[in-house]
């Protein structure tokens, strides 16, 4: 049987009552609230999760420092993906000098898909701007990883470009790049993700599939998408995440994890070990 170890590589926390999160507005319904470790704690035992990686929810230092504080105080947290200003290289260099001294700081991310933020200018190729690439070279040199949010074909195409530019930078595509599971569409998503997989430093994160699915989803809806990613990336480059609290828009933390474990149950024990925790440890240096 596979090990009991299970690492959630995509766990958010946010507390709008204490700090700003530009995209979290009343229109997001149940997400417009405080989500703290204490709120998630009751669901952890039933989910089977034994460790987690926190992922930034705001393009702010305040969000990153909040996660650093949580990581220091909660044993469940094994690492975090924070924010530095990708488009301000000198400032990013100074931020990295500070953050890399903390053992929990494992990688970086920007909310490059959040076009409500005017700095991104509705630019699908923002991540490829010269000043951003200059910052990512610092990230690569520091031995950190990059979480990348891809929500359309252009975003996925960027991944292969980044991987070629930075061959030692470990890049993970969050949420499998949100395939259109609700409409059972495979292309062009499948082909584009396969092209990205040709670069050995690109990984994929099995997370957030419930919110890409139709109502009353089951894990069977996800199986073709998961099978494709495991086939082209290999289990050694696929990790799993719960995407809490976004997950509550189409389920619960526990129901999502139950489904995610069901969708990988058909794989060998060795593959399941990689998916459950070994890929996460390798990617984030946990």
VOKOLSE-755806 format. One record per residue (C-alpha): residue in three letters; x, z negated, y negated. Coordinates in Angstrom, 2 decimals. Layout:
<nodes>
+------+---------+---------+---------+
: resn :      c1 :      c3 :      c2 :
+------+---------+---------+---------+
:  ALA :       X :       Z :       Y :
...
+------+---------+---------+---------+
</nodes>
This chain:
<nodes>
+------+---------+---------+---------+
: resn :      c1 :      c3 :      c2 :
+------+---------+---------+---------+
:  UNK :    0.00 :    0.00 :    0.00 :
:  UNK :    1.17 :    0.66 :   -3.57 :
:  UNK :    2.56 :   -2.25 :   -5.54 :
:  UNK :    0.12 :   -4.41 :   -7.48 :
:  UNK :    2.06 :   -3.65 :  -10.66 :
:  UNK :    0.08 :   -1.64 :  -13.23 :
:  UNK :    1.30 :   -0.90 :  -16.75 :
:  UNK :   -1.12 :    0.14 :  -19.46 :
:  UNK :    0.99 :    2.43 :  -21.64 :
:  UNK :   -1.64 :    2.98 :  -24.31 :
:  UNK :   -3.17 :   -0.18 :  -25.70 :
:  UNK :   -4.22 :   -0.44 :  -29.34 :
:  UNK :   -4.87 :   -3.48 :  -31.46 :
:  UNK :   -6.27 :   -3.44 :  -34.97 :
:  UNK :   -7.53 :   -6.03 :  -37.40 :
:  UNK :   -9.14 :   -4.36 :  -40.45 :
:  UNK :  -10.05 :   -7.78 :  -41.79 :
:  UNK :   -6.30 :   -8.37 :  -42.35 :
:  UNK :   -4.71 :   -4.93 :  -42.98 :
:  UNK :   -5.63 :   -1.31 :  -43.72 :
:  UNK :   -6.35 :    1.37 :  -41.10 :
:  UNK :   -7.18 :    4.50 :  -43.04 :
:  UNK :   -9.15 :    6.28 :  -40.32 :
:  UNK :  -11.24 :    3.32 :  -39.12 :
:  UNK :  -14.45 :    3.56 :  -41.15 :
:  UNK :  -18.04 :    2.42 :  -40.55 :
:  UNK :  -18.80 :    5.90 :  -39.16 :
:  UNK :  -16.85 :    4.93 :  -36.05 :
:  UNK :  -19.54 :    2.41 :  -35.11 :
:  UNK :  -18.28 :   -0.19 :  -32.62 :
:  UNK :  -14.63 :    0.61 :  -33.44 :
:  UNK :  -15.12 :   -0.66 :  -36.98 :
:  UNK :  -14.24 :   -4.21 :  -36.02 :
:  UNK :  -11.30 :   -6.48 :  -35.24 :
:  UNK :   -9.69 :   -5.88 :  -31.84 :
:  UNK :   -7.17 :   -8.56 :  -30.94 :
:  UNK :   -5.43 :   -9.61 :  -27.71 :
:  UNK :   -7.88 :  -12.48 :  -27.39 :
:  UNK :  -10.78 :  -10.03 :  -27.33 :
:  UNK :   -9.25 :   -7.97 :  -24.52 :
:  UNK :   -7.95 :  -10.90 :  -22.45 :
:  UNK :  -11.14 :  -11.51 :  -20.41 :
:  UNK :  -11.02 :   -7.95 :  -19.03 :
:  UNK :   -7.35 :   -7.94 :  -18.03 :
:  UNK :   -7.68 :   -9.71 :  -14.63 :
:  UNK :  -10.41 :   -7.40 :  -13.33 :
:  UNK :   -8.67 :   -4.27 :  -14.63 :
:  UNK :   -5.58 :   -4.99 :  -12.56 :
:  UNK :   -3.24 :   -4.41 :  -15.52 :
:  UNK :   -0.05 :   -6.49 :  -15.28 :
:  UNK :    1.79 :   -5.25 :  -18.39 :
:  UNK :    1.12 :   -3.20 :  -21.49 :
:  UNK :    2.68 :   -1.03 :  -24.18 :
:  UNK :    1.09 :   -1.33 :  -27.63 :
:  UNK :    0.69 :    1.91 :  -29.59 :
:  UNK :    0.43 :    2.22 :  -33.37 :
:  UNK :   -3.02 :    2.61 :  -34.92 :
:  UNK :   -1.97 :    3.11 :  -38.55 :
:  UNK :    0.78 :    4.91 :  -40.42 :
:  UNK :    1.94 :    1.65 :  -41.96 :
:  UNK :    4.70 :   -0.90 :  -41.55 :
:  UNK :    2.03 :   -3.63 :  -41.53 :
:  UNK :    0.62 :   -2.29 :  -38.26 :
:  UNK :    4.06 :   -2.17 :  -36.66 :
:  UNK :    4.99 :   -5.69 :  -37.75 :
:  UNK :    1.65 :   -6.94 :  -36.43 :
:  UNK :    2.44 :   -5.44 :  -33.02 :
:  UNK :    5.94 :   -6.94 :  -33.07 :
:  UNK :    4.38 :  -10.35 :  -33.72 :
:  UNK :    1.93 :   -9.90 :  -30.84 :
:  UNK :    4.67 :   -8.71 :  -28.48 :
:  UNK :    6.72 :  -11.83 :  -29.19 :
:  UNK :    3.80 :  -14.11 :  -28.39 :
:  UNK :    1.97 :  -12.45 :  -25.48 :
:  UNK :    3.80 :  -12.03 :  -22.16 :
:  UNK :    1.54 :   -9.12 :  -21.12 :
:  UNK :    3.17 :   -6.90 :  -23.77 :
:  UNK :    6.39 :   -5.27 :  -22.56 :
:  UNK :    7.00 :   -2.86 :  -25.43 :
:  UNK :    5.47 :   -1.03 :  -28.36 :
:  UNK :    5.34 :    2.34 :  -30.08 :
:  UNK :    5.57 :    1.82 :  -33.82 :
:  UNK :    5.56 :    3.82 :  -37.03 :
:  UNK :    8.29 :    5.11 :  -39.27 :
:  UNK :    7.69 :    7.74 :  -42.00 :
:  UNK :    8.61 :   10.99 :  -40.24 :
:  UNK :    8.52 :   12.90 :  -43.54 :
:  UNK :   10.85 :   10.52 :  -45.42 :
:  UNK :   14.12 :   10.63 :  -43.51 :
:  UNK :   16.21 :    8.23 :  -45.60 :
:  UNK :   13.48 :    5.60 :  -45.47 :
:  UNK :   12.98 :    6.24 :  -41.77 :
:  UNK :   16.70 :    5.65 :  -41.20 :
:  UNK :   16.45 :    2.26 :  -42.92 :
:  UNK :   13.34 :    1.37 :  -40.92 :
:  UNK :   15.05 :    2.27 :  -37.65 :
:  UNK :   17.99 :    0.05 :  -38.57 :
:  UNK :   15.54 :   -2.84 :  -38.70 :
:  UNK :   13.19 :   -2.01 :  -35.83 :
:  UNK :   15.82 :   -1.09 :  -33.25 :
:  UNK :   17.14 :   -4.64 :  -33.40 :
:  UNK :   13.88 :   -5.79 :  -31.80 :
:  UNK :   13.82 :   -5.46 :  -28.01 :
:  UNK :   10.12 :   -4.60 :  -27.95 :
:  UNK :   10.45 :   -1.53 :  -30.18 :
:  UNK :   10.57 :    1.38 :  -27.72 :
:  UNK :    9.28 :    4.48 :  -29.50 :
:  UNK :    7.58 :    6.01 :  -32.51 :
:  UNK :    4.42 :    7.88 :  -33.39 :
:  UNK :    2.64 :    9.22 :  -36.47 :
:  UNK :   -1.09 :    9.98 :  -36.66 :
:  UNK :   -0.37 :   13.67 :  -37.15 :
:  UNK :   -3.90 :   14.65 :  -36.10 :
:  UNK :   -5.54 :   12.52 :  -38.81 :
:  UNK :   -6.39 :   15.17 :  -41.39 :
:  UNK :   -8.32 :   12.61 :  -43.41 :
:  UNK :   -4.81 :   11.59 :  -44.49 :
:  UNK :   -3.88 :   14.12 :  -47.22 :
:  UNK :   -0.17 :   14.00 :  -46.38 :
:  UNK :   -0.79 :   16.01 :  -43.21 :
:  UNK :   -2.54 :   18.75 :  -45.19 :
:  UNK :   -4.56 :   19.98 :  -42.20 :
:  UNK :   -1.26 :   21.40 :  -40.94 :
:  UNK :   -1.17 :   21.81 :  -37.15 :
:  UNK :    2.61 :   22.32 :  -37.39 :
:  UNK :    3.36 :   19.33 :  -39.60 :
:  UNK :    5.53 :   17.87 :  -36.83 :
:  UNK :    7.85 :   20.91 :  -37.17 :
:  UNK :    8.54 :   20.55 :  -40.90 :
:  UNK :   12.29 :   20.36 :  -41.65 :
:  UNK :   12.21 :   16.81 :  -42.98 :
:  UNK :   10.27 :   15.65 :  -39.92 :
:  UNK :   12.73 :   17.31 :  -37.55 :
:  UNK :   15.56 :   15.58 :  -39.39 :
:  UNK :   13.90 :   12.22 :  -38.76 :
:  UNK :   13.25 :   13.03 :  -35.12 :
:  UNK :   16.97 :   13.70 :  -34.69 :
:  UNK :   17.52 :   10.08 :  -35.73 :
:  UNK :   14.92 :    8.96 :  -33.20 :
:  UNK :   16.67 :   10.93 :  -30.47 :
:  UNK :   20.05 :    9.48 :  -31.44 :
:  UNK :   18.61 :    5.95 :  -31.36 :
:  UNK :   17.45 :    6.45 :  -27.77 :
:  UNK :   13.81 :    5.94 :  -28.67 :
:  UNK :   10.83 :    7.96 :  -27.41 :
:  UNK :    8.13 :    9.99 :  -29.17 :
:  UNK :    4.42 :    9.69 :  -28.48 :
:  UNK :    2.74 :   12.87 :  -29.68 :
:  UNK :   -0.99 :   13.33 :  -30.29 :
:  UNK :   -2.14 :   16.84 :  -29.38 :
:  UNK :   -5.81 :   17.67 :  -29.88 :
:  UNK :   -5.71 :   21.49 :  -29.94 :
:  UNK :   -3.71 :   24.43 :  -28.59 :
:  UNK :   -1.39 :   24.62 :  -31.59 :
:  UNK :   -0.40 :   21.00 :  -31.11 :
:  UNK :    0.45 :   21.58 :  -27.44 :
:  UNK :    2.57 :   24.60 :  -28.40 :
:  UNK :    4.56 :   22.33 :  -30.72 :
:  UNK :    5.64 :   20.19 :  -27.77 :
:  UNK :    7.78 :   22.90 :  -26.20 :
:  UNK :    9.44 :   23.56 :  -29.56 :
:  UNK :   10.24 :   19.88 :  -30.03 :
:  UNK :   11.58 :   19.58 :  -26.50 :
:  UNK :   13.96 :   22.49 :  -27.01 :
:  UNK :   15.17 :   21.13 :  -30.35 :
:  UNK :   15.73 :   17.64 :  -28.97 :
:  UNK :   16.61 :   17.91 :  -25.28 :
:  UNK :   17.42 :   14.20 :  -24.86 :
:  UNK :   14.34 :   12.95 :  -26.74 :
:  UNK :   11.70 :   11.74 :  -24.30 :
:  UNK :    8.29 :   13.04 :  -25.47 :
:  UNK :    4.92 :   12.04 :  -24.04 :
:  UNK :    1.73 :   13.97 :  -24.75 :
:  UNK :   -0.93 :   11.34 :  -25.31 :
:  UNK :   -4.28 :   11.60 :  -23.51 :
:  UNK :   -3.26 :   14.80 :  -21.64 :
:  UNK :   -3.84 :   16.54 :  -25.01 :
:  UNK :   -7.59 :   15.91 :  -24.69 :
:  UNK :   -8.76 :   18.73 :  -22.39 :
:  UNK :  -12.40 :   19.82 :  -22.77 :
:  UNK :  -13.65 :   17.95 :  -19.72 :
:  UNK :  -17.18 :   17.75 :  -21.10 :
:  UNK :  -17.52 :   21.53 :  -20.83 :
:  UNK :  -15.34 :   21.81 :  -17.72 :
:  UNK :  -12.88 :   24.08 :  -19.53 :
:  UNK :   -9.38 :   24.45 :  -18.08 :
:  UNK :   -7.89 :   27.20 :  -20.23 :
:  UNK :   -5.92 :   27.62 :  -22.39 :
:  UNK :   -5.17 :   23.92 :  -21.98 :
:  UNK :   -3.84 :   24.18 :  -18.42 :
:  UNK :   -1.43 :   27.02 :  -19.17 :
:  UNK :   -0.14 :   25.45 :  -22.37 :
:  UNK :    0.46 :   22.09 :  -20.71 :
:  UNK :    2.32 :   23.87 :  -17.90 :
:  UNK :    4.61 :   25.56 :  -20.45 :
:  UNK :    5.33 :   22.16 :  -22.05 :
:  UNK :    6.12 :   20.77 :  -18.59 :
:  UNK :    8.99 :   23.26 :  -18.20 :
:  UNK :   11.06 :   20.97 :  -20.42 :
:  UNK :   12.22 :   18.00 :  -18.30 :
:  UNK :   12.05 :   15.60 :  -21.26 :
:  UNK :    8.28 :   16.09 :  -21.68 :
:  UNK :    5.88 :   13.64 :  -20.05 :
:  UNK :    2.08 :   13.31 :  -19.98 :
:  UNK :   -0.13 :   10.27 :  -20.42 :
:  UNK :   -3.25 :    9.89 :  -18.26 :
:  UNK :   -5.45 :    8.15 :  -20.81 :
:  UNK :   -8.49 :    8.73 :  -22.97 :
:  UNK :  -10.17 :   11.10 :  -20.50 :
:  UNK :  -13.45 :    9.19 :  -20.62 :
:  UNK :  -13.95 :   10.02 :  -24.30 :
:  UNK :  -13.22 :   13.70 :  -23.56 :
:  UNK :  -15.93 :   13.76 :  -20.89 :
:  UNK :  -19.69 :   14.24 :  -20.86 :
:  UNK :  -22.00 :   11.23 :  -20.79 :
:  UNK :  -22.32 :    9.56 :  -17.38 :
:  UNK :  -18.85 :   10.77 :  -16.40 :
:  UNK :  -17.22 :    9.87 :  -13.10 :
:  UNK :  -13.60 :   10.09 :  -12.02 :
:  UNK :  -14.49 :   13.27 :  -10.11 :
:  UNK :  -14.91 :   15.01 :  -13.49 :
:  UNK :  -11.25 :   14.27 :  -14.20 :
:  UNK :   -9.80 :   15.24 :  -10.82 :
:  UNK :   -8.99 :   18.93 :  -11.57 :
:  UNK :   -7.23 :   17.96 :  -14.80 :
:  UNK :   -5.25 :   15.13 :  -13.24 :
:  UNK :   -4.32 :   17.28 :  -10.25 :
:  UNK :   -3.04 :   20.02 :  -12.53 :
:  UNK :   -0.87 :   17.65 :  -14.58 :
:  UNK :    0.55 :   15.86 :  -11.54 :
:  UNK :    1.29 :   19.26 :   -9.99 :
:  UNK :    3.16 :   20.71 :  -12.98 :
:  UNK :    4.85 :   17.54 :  -14.28 :
:  UNK :    5.30 :   15.59 :  -11.07 :
:  UNK :    4.20 :   11.98 :  -10.80 :
:  UNK :    7.64 :   10.97 :  -12.11 :
:  UNK :    6.62 :   12.29 :  -15.55 :
:  UNK :    3.05 :   11.01 :  -15.69 :
:  UNK :    2.02 :    7.52 :  -16.81 :
:  UNK :   -1.34 :    5.79 :  -17.34 :
:  UNK :   -3.03 :    4.14 :  -20.30 :
:  UNK :   -6.34 :    2.43 :  -20.98 :
:  UNK :   -6.77 :    3.56 :  -24.62 :
:  UNK :   -8.52 :    0.34 :  -25.57 :
:  UNK :  -10.48 :   -0.12 :  -27.76 :
:  UNK :  -11.28 :    3.60 :  -28.20 :
:  UNK :  -12.31 :    3.52 :  -24.54 :
:  UNK :  -15.42 :    1.48 :  -25.37 :
:  UNK :  -17.02 :    4.58 :  -26.89 :
:  UNK :  -17.63 :    5.83 :  -23.35 :
:  UNK :  -17.27 :    2.89 :  -20.98 :
:  UNK :  -15.40 :   -0.38 :  -20.75 :
:  UNK :  -11.74 :   -1.21 :  -20.30 :
:  UNK :  -12.41 :   -2.28 :  -16.71 :
:  UNK :  -14.57 :    0.74 :  -15.80 :
:  UNK :  -11.96 :    3.14 :  -17.19 :
:  UNK :   -9.19 :    1.53 :  -15.19 :
:  UNK :  -11.29 :    1.53 :  -12.03 :
:  UNK :  -11.89 :    5.27 :  -12.48 :
:  UNK :   -8.23 :    5.99 :  -13.26 :
:  UNK :   -7.13 :    4.22 :  -10.09 :
:  UNK :   -9.74 :    6.15 :   -8.11 :
:  UNK :   -8.57 :    9.49 :   -9.47 :
:  UNK :   -5.00 :    8.86 :   -8.26 :
:  UNK :   -5.97 :    7.28 :   -4.93 :
:  UNK :   -5.55 :   10.60 :   -3.08 :
:  UNK :   -1.83 :   10.79 :   -3.88 :
:  UNK :    0.99 :    9.41 :   -1.76 :
:  UNK :    2.09 :    5.81 :   -2.15 :
:  UNK :    5.28 :    6.93 :   -3.84 :
:  UNK :    3.35 :    9.07 :   -6.34 :
:  UNK :    1.00 :    6.20 :   -7.09 :
:  UNK :    3.95 :    3.89 :   -7.73 :
:  UNK :    5.27 :    6.31 :  -10.36 :
:  UNK :    1.86 :    6.74 :  -11.97 :
:  UNK :    1.10 :    3.01 :  -12.01 :
:  UNK :    4.36 :    1.65 :  -13.40 :
:  UNK :    7.62 :    3.40 :  -12.53 :
:  UNK :    7.21 :    6.29 :  -15.01 :
:  UNK :    6.29 :    3.85 :  -17.75 :
:  UNK :    9.41 :    1.78 :  -17.12 :
:  UNK :   11.65 :    4.84 :  -17.09 :
:  UNK :   10.13 :    6.42 :  -20.19 :
:  UNK :    9.91 :    3.32 :  -22.40 :
:  UNK :   12.97 :    1.52 :  -20.98 :
:  UNK :   10.85 :   -1.51 :  -20.12 :
+------+---------+---------+---------+
</nodes>
